[in-house]
Amino acid sequence: MKKVSFAEFGGPDVLHLIDADEPHAGPGRIRVAVRAAGVNPFDWRLREGQFRTTRPIELPSGLGLDAAGVVDEVGEGVEGVEVGDRVFGEGTSTYAEFAVLSAWARMPEGLTFEEAAGYPSVMETALRVIGETGVRAGQTLLVSGASGGVGSAVLQIARDRGITVIGTAGAANQDYLRGLGALATTYGAGWVERVRRLGHVDAALDLAGSGVLRELVELTGDPRKVVSIADPSAPEFGVRFSGAAGSVPDALAETVRLLALGRLHIPVEKSYPLAEAAAAHTDSQAGHTRGRRVLTV
């Protein structure tokens, strides 16, 4: 099978499409013929070697956590899913023609493989970090870097829970944030005062790692009300750095629920063939994403 792999840490150019042995579904797992794989910032941070001390991997290594596809192997002990089912979920080395998933759900009717591949990790992350801030219905959550995949999910989950959101993003994404129910403003000079004019902030999320933790603590008045998924210096400010994954099955179940109610939609900004994984990483690292980027097989 074809698989994206890297044999050394570095830039996007270390990614190569290679021939590899097919994986197989062990106990409690399923294998899918991948139709689309989600591209996450975690993927290029792993490729760069940012986690080599905290999450060591053996090289050469595959990439990818999220996938949508058609079940073609069912492992021992797995119930409720059959060969031929269309599913989306999370596994390992999903930038490939076949991948093994450890958590999955049936794809809702009307959802494309490209759309489905964009949900698993971002929904798990969004649900986790909202919970870690402790923000509640009737309160206001500030989201720095709100237009990407996780931000798009956070805004819609918050709206469903009765939480007001103030989102920061580039000028081109202001209407996009407002369309998701957020009070929107741009980042850059004077952004703190622009946020203050929009309302009191009860909690804050840093999704972009753009060096704003000091200001987020200032706006909330308490570092315990700030959570970052993108700035490893967070502990220096007394801020929680959220890295340990929560329940992916629960996140998939909530995804299906919100999709069924018409309360969730994360657009796919761009799809790339598997052979263009390097270009997908380059674009993801450049930021300013509106929604998700995915690889198609």
N, C-alpha and C positions, 0 to 999 in steps of 0.2 A: 504494500500500500504506500501511498504518498503521505509524507508527514513533514511538518516544519520542525527543524531542529537547530540547536546551536552547540558548538563544541568549545567555545570560549566566551567569556563575558566581554561585552562591548556594545558598540552601536548597532543600528538596524542591519548593517551589512554583515553581521555574524550569523544572520538567519539564512538557512538554506532549506530548500525542498528536497528531501531525500527519499530513497526507497527504504522501507523498514518493515520488520515483521509485524503482522497484525496482532493486537492485544486480544485477550479473551476474557469473558465474563466469569469471574470467580464467584464464590458463595456471596449472596446478598447484593450482587451487582448485575447490571445489564450492559450489553454492548449495543451501540447504535452505529448505523451507517450515517455519518455526519452529513448534514445538508448545509449547516451554517454554524460558525463558532464565534462567540463574542470576543471582542478585543477590549481588554481592561488595562488601566494603568499599572495594575499589579504585574501584568505580563512583561511590560518593558522595563519595569524596575527590577524584576527577577533577571531578565536578560542582561541588564547592566551590572548585576552583581551587588545590588543594594542590600540584599538579604543574605549575603554569603556567610555572615556570622550568626545571624538569628535563625535562618532557615536554609542550612547548607543543602546543596543538591549535587548529584553526581553528573558530571559532563561526559559525553554529550547528553543533552536533555531536550525533551519536547516542551511545548508551551500550550497554554490554554486551560481554562477552568470551565467555561460555559459552552454548551452545545445544544442544538436541536437537530433531530434526525428521526430515523426509522429503526425501531428495535429489530435486531437480527440475531441476538443471542440473549438468553435469560439464564442467569446463574442459579445455582442450587439455593432453595429456600425462598426464592422471590415469588411473590403472588400478586395478582391484580394487574399484570401486564403481560402481553403476548407478543410474539414475533409479528411484525407488521404494524404495530402501534406507532403513532406519531407522538413523540415525547420531547420535552426540553428539561434540562437539568444541569447538574454540575459533576465534573469528574476530573480526569487528568489527561494532559496531552491531547486536548480537543482540536488543536490545529492539525487535523489529520482526516483521512478518509474514513477511519473507524476509531471509536473511542469508547472507553469503559466509563460508565456513570455510576456514582455512589448515591446520588439523590436525583429524583426525577418526578415529573407529573405529566399527565396527558395534556397535549396541546389543545387549548380551547378552539372551537370552530371559528373559522374566519381569520385565525392568526397565521401569518406566513412563517416559514422556518427562520428567515432573517430577523423578523421581529421577535420571535420566541427566544432566539439565541441571545438577545440583548437583555433578558430579564434576570436570570438566576442570581448572579453575584451582586448586581446593583441593588436588587430588592433585599437580599440578605443584609447587605451593608447598610442600606437606608433604614431598615427596620431596627437594626442593632444600634445605630448611632442615635436615632431619635430616642430610643429607650434609655440610652446612657446619659442623655442630657437631662432626663427627668421632666421634660416639658409636657404640659397638660393642656387639655381643651380650654380655650379662653385665654391662653397665654400666647406670646409672640416669640417665634424662633427666627434668628438671623442665620442665613445660609450664605457663606462666602464661596463663590464659585458654583453658582446654582444651576447653570444651564447644561451641564454634562449629564451622563447617565444616572449617577447617584443623586445628583441634585434634582433632576427631573422626577425621580422616584420619591425623594423626600418631600418635594412640594405637593405631590398628589396624595401621598399618605397623610401628610399633615392636614391638608384640606379635608380629607375624609374624616379625620379625628377632631375637627373643629379647632385646629391650631392655626393662628395667623402666621404667615411667613413673609419676612423681608428678604429678598434675594439680591445678591450682587452678581453682575455679569457685564460683559462688554456691551457697547452701545448697540451692536447689531442684534443682541438677544433680549433686549428689554421687552419687546412685544411678546416674545415667546414666553418669558417668565410671567407676564401679566395673564397670558392665555391659560396658564396653569394655576391661576388664582393668587399669585404672589404680588406683594408690593415690591416694585423693582427699582433699582438704582444702579448706576455704574460704579465700578471701582476706580482707583486713581485718586489724584489730589482732591482732598475735601470729602472723601467718601464717608468718613465717620460722621461728619455734621449732616450729610445728606440722609444717613440712616437715622440719626436722632430726630430729624424733622418728620420721618415716617412713623415714629412711635417708640415706646419703651421696649427694650429687648430683655426678655427673660432668660434666654439660653441661646447658644450660638454653635454653629458647625463650621469647621474649616475643611472644605473639600478640595481645595486647590493647592494648598501648601505655598501660598504666595507671600509669606512673611507678615501675616496680619494678626498673629496670636495676641500680641500685646494690646492691640486695639480691641480685639474681641473680648478680652478680659476687662478692659476699661468699660466697654459698653454694657456688659452683663453685671459688672461689679463683683464677680466671683469666678475664679478660675475653674471651680468645680462644675460650673454650668457651661463650660466650653469643651467641645470634643473635636479632635482632629483625626483625619485619616491620611493626611498627606504631609505633615511636618514632623519629622522625628525629634525636633527640638522641643516638642510640646511639654515634656516634664520639666524643662527649665523654667517654664511659666506657670507651673502647677496645673497644667492642662492635661487631661487624659488623652493618650494616643491610643486609638482603638484599632487593634490589629487582629485579635483572636475572633475567628468566625463564630457566628451563632448557629441556629438551627436552619439549615438549608431546606429541609422538608417543610418546616413551618412557613418559611419565606415563599416557597413555591405555592403552598396552599393559599396564602394571602394574595399572591399574584393572581391566581385563578379566580379568587373571590372578587377582587377589584375589577379585573377584566370583565367578568360576567355582569357586573353592575354598571359597566361603562365609565368607571371612575379612574381608569389607569390607561395611559398610552405613552410609551416612550418611543419616539421616532428613530428610525435608522438614518443617520446622516449620510452614510456612505457604505457601500458593500465593495469588497475587494476579492478577487480570486485568491485561492490558497497560495499560489505562487507569488503573490504581491503582499505577503505578510510584512515585509520590511517597510513598504510604503504605508501600510496601515499603522505601524508603530511610529513612523516619522510624523504622520498627521496627528496621531493621538498625543504624542509628546508636545506638539506645537500648541495644544490647548484650543480654546474657543469652540469646542465641540457642542453641538446642539443635539442631545440625545446620545445615540450609540453608533459605533463602528463595528462591522462584522466581516468575517471571512466567509466566502461561500465555496462549497465543494460540489 
